[in-house]
Amino acid sequence: MSVSKQHDYYERKLDELLKEMPDYVVKYVDAKQDVRSPLTLFNYVRDYQEFFNWLIAEEIVPCESIRDITPGYLENLSLEEASNYFKFIARKKYKVSKNDETKKINPKTVNRHKSSLRSLFKYLTTEA
């Protein structure tokens, strides 16, 4: 896949993913498009999607959809809740083959989750 085709592919995937995100995530991506690749932004937004779904599933936020999660909910997260999320990510397993073999997520992926969320939180505090 050429750089141009890959770029276009991840731009399309990112646009699809942004449709379910809160407005502040859309604004964050718009602000970062000149300094981050579409693949990086796609991975970041996928991380946000997973984090927001976890917040809803754990009933940490009283929302039914990701779009309803406001910055205020994020500002009020406790250190324990954040820590629990990263434990959840670090312990998560995924299938690697058809014979049901599973693997834990790579620590580098966990660190990317931390980086992506740190970047969003930093953006929210500077834009407020």
RARA-V915333 format. One line per field, one symbol per residue. burial: b if it has 24 or more other C-alpha atoms within 12 Angstrom, else e. Layout:
BEGIN
burial=???
END
This chain:
BEGIN
burial=eeeeeeeeebbeebbebbebbbebbbebbeeeeeeeebbbbbbbbbbbbbbbbbbeeeebbeeeebbebebeebeeeeeeebeebbeebeeeeeeeeeeeeeeeeeeeebebbbebbebbbeebeeee
END
